[in-house]
Amino acid sequence: MGLTVTKKRLHVSVEWAGKTCSLVLFEKGAETPWQKFAMDDKKKNGDVWNLTLESEGVFPVNLEYCFEMDGILTADPYGRRILGWESWGSEENIHKNLRCPVGEEEFDWQGDVLPQIPYEDCIIYRTHVRGLTKHAASRVREKGTFWAVMEKIPYLKELGVTTLEFMPVTEFGEIMVAEKGDGMPHKVRMAAGGKNMGKAGVPDLEKTPTGVINYWGYESGYYFAPKASYSSGRRKNPVRELKTLVRELHKNGLELVIELYFKGTENASFVLDVVRFWVQEYHVDGIHLVGQVPLQMVGQDPYLSRTKLFAASWDGVKKGTARHLAEYNDGFMLDMRRFLKGDEDQLNRLTFRTRQNPEKCAVINYMGNTNGFTMMDMVSYERKHNEANGENNQDGSNYNFSWNCGVEGPSKKKKIVELRKKQLRNAMLLLFLSQGTPLLLAGDEFGNSKSGNNNSYCQDNEISWLNWNLLKSNRDLYEFTKDCIAFRKAHSVFHMRKEAIGMDSLGCGNPDISYHGVKAWRPEFESFRRQMGILYCGEYGKKADGISDDYFFVMYNMHWESHEFGMPKVPRDRKWHLAVDTGHLETMNFYREGQEPELEDQMTYKVEARSIVVLIGKVCQESEKEKKSKGSSNEKV
């Protein structure tokens, strides 16, 4: 489907259920057609029209094309680049006749190799291409573009990210229009090329801009073309720029997953064509499938058996031998937010969500995502504040399971600020110490806020743009997040290949994972309980040097009162050391590896209210006093 051009031949195939279809060629930048070629309806294959043009010499590629379907000009649905929407947010876009170039220059992938990072080793960072760098504080040259993302690669590597996820990057019309007579400013749709044109390309003035921007991009569009306004410079070549970004990410050991949204009106074969195209043509490492998607067909496609595929659920889809499917939904976020704020009867959800890690299908965990509160807003607002969207605050979810820590919105009160810092650290630990693949919403690592807006789909401004100034003012949160990621990576018991079973399958004396109440080995699941200890046996994990991992005891206390935990014993050659304790300002950050203090009391530990403590059972180094005592004992013998 679409256009194929060689040195002497041009071929087009396009689906159209109407009566007439023609190929219209333009000289580059010209307003009027250069030539028009009618397609023969007697040579159709079903509803697919075909045309082949041959040239005696080299076929000219400095041309542009579109189709005329029953007198209406429209761009190629399979076009690999759309001309006419290079300027973001221009209302003139809805009246433009969109075209595609005939032919594209070859791209040098320079031996590109996909990193193919297993799900258990991934750290996903989700962002909007424009919103990541559009803020003045981003300090990049070409703000809001693919090129600007390349400038942030060192930052991503420093943070510990392995996989970048983009919200929709295919060509879509961000100008939303209202049909004449709607009477409803938000009964809108995207302005799509051709759809908004009258006969012979005359603008249809029945559709007028509403002033609302489709910032996120969840709308039908041109699925085979990257968004032109996300490219930099005057020439605006999104194809070359996005491919260059993918190549540079791979050179730095990073992956790229892109989000594709489908309404459900598309043919299943078209959806499969789109997914395969982005994997093969752009070397993307994964696809996040959103909307109405034929998951059975895509999930079992042999061409995609090594490609990461995200979807809300893969129930009923046969899992392959390679673990390439992942469940991506709000389940972890909603359950863990309720636990974080101290709701009743959440301990069963805690044990399930921290352990969930199916062998055949990965799970993606997050505490904040695009649709909903950021993590900072999660601890700063109890109610959504979407007034700026112009829908009387009726849009967006009413179920955020958030807690403002005592004051709605920003606060300078010391106790409120400190409690919010603690809750954010608790949230990070919940995320990165859980077995599923963690996903971080861009900016959550330095406390980015949307001022309580939980549905910023139309906010192309500082509500949606990342404020990089916060990286300086909230540096402590950034450093803590970076430490969480490094801690997770260093200890495989927190990101195992398959789900722990709670049994001693190795015969080492301890199950891979076990649960404890305030008394060791006695878990308490009553609805009023808000505290739980989880023991991880290091024999079931390996460090980078191949030796067994350490033992870990993670104590969760989301009660508003402190609790003293009895600690399970570790093997004789080990002692409990403190890795992090969010209950005290002086221990709220991670201790450096090798500098974790040994606990004087190896039997009990007091966990403060709304706090998480991580203990590490390390092989102990004998003190000089112990060595002398042993030596003296040997002499007596």
DRENGU-656561 format. One line per 5 residues: their letters; for each residue x, z, y of C-alpha. Coordinates in steps of 0.1 Angstrom, whole numbers. Layout:
% DRENGU-656561
A	X/Z/Y  ...
END
This chain:
% DRENGU-656561
MGLTV	0/0/0  11/-5/36  38/-29/47  68/-41/27  93/-64/44
TKKRL	124/-82/30  147/-107/46  123/-136/42  90/-120/33  64/-96/46
HVSVE	36/-82/25  7/-59/35  -20/-42/15  -47/-21/31  -80/-5/19
WAGKT	-111/-16/39  -147/-17/27  -158/-39/55  -163/-76/59  -132/-89/77
CSLVL	-96/-78/79  -66/-94/97  -30/-85/103  -21/-85/140  15/-89/151
FEKGA	29/-80/185  63/-86/201  79/-53/207  62/-35/236  38/-65/244
ETPWQ	2/-58/253  -13/-90/238  -9/-101/202  18/-126/192  -1/-138/161
KFAMD	-30/-129/140  -34/-136/103  -68/-134/86  -69/-121/51  -89/-139/24
DKKKN	-117/-117/11  -117/-137/-21  -82/-125/-29  -91/-88/-26  -85/-63/-54
GDVWN	-115/-41/-51  -115/-29/-15  -78/-36/-11  -69/-66/12  -36/-83/7
LTLES	-15/-108/27  20/-122/22  39/-141/49  71/-160/42  98/-172/66
EGVFP	122/-201/62  149/-179/78  154/-142/82  120/-125/89  119/-111/124
VNLEY	118/-73/123  116/-67/161  78/-68/158  49/-44/158  17/-46/138
CFEMD	-17/-32/133  -49/-43/116  -82/-57/130  -110/-44/108  -144/-59/116
GILTA	-132/-64/152  -117/-29/156  -79/-25/160  -64/3/139  -30/14/128
DPYGR	-19/12/92  -29/43/73  3/39/53  24/32/84  58/50/83
RILGW	60/54/120  33/54/147  39/39/181  19/52/211  18/90/207
ESWGS	54/97/218  42/120/246  28/154/235  -5/164/250  -11/132/271
EENIH	-48/125/274  -39/88/277  -32/90/240  -69/88/230  -72/53/246
KNLRC	-40/38/232  -39/10/206  -16/25/180  8/3/161  36/5/136
PVGEE	71/-12/137  78/-40/113  107/-26/93  129/4/99  167/7/99
EFDWQ	183/21/67  193/58/68  226/70/54  219/101/33  256/106/28
GDVLP	252/117/-8  225/142/-1  219/168/-28  189/191/-30  199/228/-32
QIPYE	171/235/-58  171/272/-53  150/292/-78  119/309/-65  134/343/-73
DCIIY	163/336/-50  143/322/-21  138/337/13  112/315/31  109/312/69
RTHVR	77/297/81  75/281/115  59/255/138  84/228/149  73/229/185
GLTKH	67/266/188  101/276/173  121/264/203  97/254/231  101/287/249
AASRV	128/287/277  145/316/260  154/294/229  184/281/248  185/247/230
REKGT	187/213/246  158/194/233  131/221/231  103/217/207  119/190/186
FWAVM	134/184/151  168/182/169  163/217/183  156/231/148  191/218/138
EKIPY	206/240/165  189/270/149  205/265/115  234/290/121  207/316/131
LKELG	188/310/99  219/313/78  229/345/95  194/360/89  197/351/52
VTTLE	170/324/50  172/300/22  140/279/27  124/266/59  87/259/58
FMPVT	72/237/85  35/236/96  22/200/96  47/175/108  28/143/100
EFGEI	14/123/129  -18/138/142  -37/136/175  -34/168/194  -59/158/220
MVAEK	-94/170/209  -123/149/220  -161/155/222  -187/129/213  -211/120/241
GDGMP	-242/142/240  -225/170/219  -232/196/245  -207/217/226  -171/218/240
HKVRM	-157/229/206  -176/205/184  -145/184/185  -123/162/164  -89/146/166
AAGGK	-85/114/186  -73/91/159  -59/56/166  -85/29/161  -113/54/156
NMGKA	-116/59/193  -113/22/201  -142/-2/207  -143/-39/198  -109/-57/202
GVPDL	-92/-25/212  -113/-17/243  -112/21/249  -144/39/238  -153/60/269
EKTPT	-180/78/249  -153/102/238  -138/125/264  -110/151/262  -122/186/259
GVINY	-90/201/273  -84/218/240  -52/211/222  -49/209/184  -16/227/184
WGYES	-14/236/147  -21/201/134  -47/208/107  -65/175/110  -64/141/94
GYYFA	-39/117/108  -12/93/97  2/110/66  33/87/61  46/91/96
PKASY	64/121/111  51/133/145  67/112/172  64/139/199  85/162/178
SSGRR	115/139/182  140/141/211  154/118/236  139/87/253  140/64/223
KNPVR	118/88/201  128/80/166  111/107/145  120/91/112  157/92/118
ELKTL	156/126/134  137/143/107  158/128/79  189/139/98  175/174/99
VRELH	168/175/62  203/162/55  219/189/77  197/216/61  209/206/27
KNGLE	245/205/38  241/241/48  224/251/15  189/253/30  157/238/17
LVIEL	127/223/36  91/227/26  64/209/46  27/216/49  2/188/42
YFKGT	-34/193/50  -62/173/34  -99/174/42  -111/163/8  -124/130/19
ENASF	-92/112/9  -89/94/-25  -70/114/-51  -45/85/-55  -39/85/-17
VLDVV	-31/122/-18  -6/117/-46  10/88/-28  15/110/3  31/139/-17
RFWVQ	54/116/-36  64/97/-5  76/128/13  96/139/-17  112/106/-24
EYHVD	116/92/12  124/124/31  141/144/3  119/174/11  123/203/-13
GIHLV	87/213/-15  51/207/-3  26/233/7  -8/218/-1  -37/230/21
GQVPL	-74/221/22  -91/201/-5  -65/188/-29  -67/173/-64  -44/201/-77
QMVGQ	-47/190/-114  -32/156/-106  -5/167/-82  5/198/-101  10/179/-133
DPYLS	26/147/-119  59/140/-137  76/128/-105  70/162/-89  80/184/-119
RTKLF	111/197/-100  95/199/-66  83/232/-52  45/230/-48  26/257/-30
AASWD	-12/261/-32  -37/289/-28  -42/290/-66  -32/269/-96  -59/283/-119
GVKKG	-67/257/-146  -36/236/-140  -12/234/-169  22/249/-161  53/228/-170
TARHL	86/240/-184  101/242/-150  88/269/-126  79/247/-97  44/258/-88
AEYND	37/288/-66  6/307/-56  4/310/-18  -25/331/-4  -33/363/16
GFMLD	-37/386/-14  -3/404/-10  -7/407/28  -42/421/28  -35/447/0
MRRFL	-2/458/14  -16/461/50  -43/484/37  -17/505/19  6/505/49
KGDED	-20/520/72  -30/546/47  -63/534/33  -77/551/2  -74/539/-34
QLNRL	-45/514/-28  -19/526/-54  -31/503/-81  -28/474/-56  7/487/-47
TFRTR	19/486/-83  3/452/-90  16/435/-58  52/449/-60  55/438/-97
QNPEK	36/405/-97  59/377/-107  45/354/-134  70/336/-155  53/302/-153
CAVIN	40/303/-117  57/320/-87  39/340/-60  46/338/-23  44/372/-5
YMGNT	41/378/32  30/405/56  21/381/85  13/344/86  1/317/111
NGFTM	-36/325/105  -38/362/114  -18/388/133  20/387/135  37/418/121
MDMVS	41/432/156  4/427/164  -4/442/130  9/476/143  -2/471/179
YERKH	-39/460/177  -69/470/157  -91/442/170  -85/405/175  -81/393/211
NEANG	-88/356/210  -105/353/244  -80/327/256  -94/303/229  -126/299/249
ENNQD	-149/308/220  -160/343/232  -137/359/207  -159/347/179  -132/327/161
GSNYN	-106/341/138  -109/366/110  -125/400/117  -106/415/88  -70/421/98
FSWNC	-64/455/82  -42/465/111  -36/498/129  -25/501/165  -7/534/159
GVEGP	-29/551/186  -30/526/215  -45/491/217  -18/467/228  16/472/244
SKKKK	26/508/250  56/527/265  47/560/250  78/571/230  59/584/200
IVELR	38/552/198  69/530/200  87/550/174  58/549/150  54/512/154
KKQLR	91/507/147  88/529/116  57/509/104  75/476/109  104/488/88
NAMLL	80/500/61  64/466/61  97/448/57  106/471/28  72/464/12
LFLSQ	79/427/15  115/424/4  114/450/-24  85/432/-41  92/409/-70
GTPLL	75/378/-56  91/353/-33  91/367/3  80/347/33  88/357/68
LAGDE	67/343/97  91/331/124  97/357/150  85/387/129  121/396/125
FGNSK	124/405/162  89/416/169  73/385/183  37/390/195  7/368/202
SGNNN	-9/395/224  -35/401/196  -46/365/191  -51/360/154  -61/323/156
SYCQD	-38/306/181  -47/271/169  -52/258/204  -25/277/223  4/255/233
NEISW	20/281/255  38/314/253  11/329/231  23/306/203  59/300/213
LNWNL	86/323/200  100/345/228  137/346/219  144/372/246  129/397/220
LKSNR	159/391/198  179/411/223  154/438/232  144/443/195  178/438/180
DLYEF	175/469/158  145/453/140  163/421/136  193/439/120  170/459/97
TKDCI	153/427/85  187/411/79  198/441/59  166/440/39  173/404/29
AFRKA	209/411/21  199/442/0  174/421/-19  199/394/-26  226/418/-37
HSVFH	203/435/-63  186/413/-89  163/441/-101  142/433/-70  139/396/-77
MRKEA	139/391/-114  132/358/-132  100/370/-147  76/399/-144  87/434/-155
IGMDS	68/448/-184  72/485/-180  89/489/-214  124/496/-227  130/462/-243
LGCGN	168/466/-242  168/500/-259  188/514/-231  168/546/-226  147/534/-196
PDISY	120/508/-191  127/480/-167  102/495/-142  83/528/-142  59/547/-119
HGVKA	61/583/-107  40/607/-87  54/636/-67  66/648/-102  89/625/-121
WRPEF	73/604/-149  38/616/-139  22/588/-118  -10/598/-100  -36/571/-92
ESFRR	-65/591/-78  -82/574/-49  -70/600/-24  -33/596/-33  -11/577/-9
QMGIL	23/583/-25  41/567/-54  76/564/-67  90/533/-85  121/535/-107
YCGEY	141/503/-114  165/504/-143  197/485/-134  204/475/-170  178/447/-165
GKKAD	196/431/-136  231/418/-129  252/419/-98  272/389/-85  302/399/-106
GISDD	282/400/-138  281/438/-143  248/457/-146  229/464/-114  224/499/-100
YFFVM	194/521/-106  169/524/-78  142/549/-69  118/538/-42  95/565/-28
YNMHW	65/553/-9  45/578/12  18/564/34  1/597/38  1/613/73
ESHEF	17/644/57  52/647/41  56/651/3  84/664/-18  92/641/-47
GMPKV	108/651/-80  134/625/-88  139/610/-123  173/616/-138  199/588/-140
PRDRK	226/584/-167  253/610/-165  279/588/-149  256/581/-120  244/601/-89
WHLAV	216/594/-65  227/582/-31  206/574/0  203/537/9  176/540/36
DTGHL	150/565/48  125/553/74  113/588/80  142/598/103  157/579/133
ETMNF	192/586/121  186/571/86  161/545/96  186/517/90  205/508/58
YREGQ	238/524/51  266/500/45  273/491/9  298/517/-5  290/542/23
EPELE	257/555/10  259/593/11  255/612/-22  225/636/-22  233/673/-25
DQMTY	200/679/-42  197/656/-72  164/670/-82  140/666/-53  137/647/-20
KVEAR	113/653/9  97/621/21  83/623/56  48/611/66  43/573/66
SIVVL	78/567/53  97/548/26  129/560/10  152/540/-12  177/558/-34
IGKVC	205/541/-53  218/555/-85  255/546/-83  283/552/-107  299/583/-91
QESEK	335/587/-82  350/620/-93  360/643/-64  395/658/-63  379/692/-70
EKKSK	363/679/-102  395/662/-113  415/695/-108  388/714/-127  390/690/-156
GSSNE	428/692/-156  428/730/-156  404/730/-185  426/707/-205  457/729/-199
KV	438/759/-212  428/740/-243
END
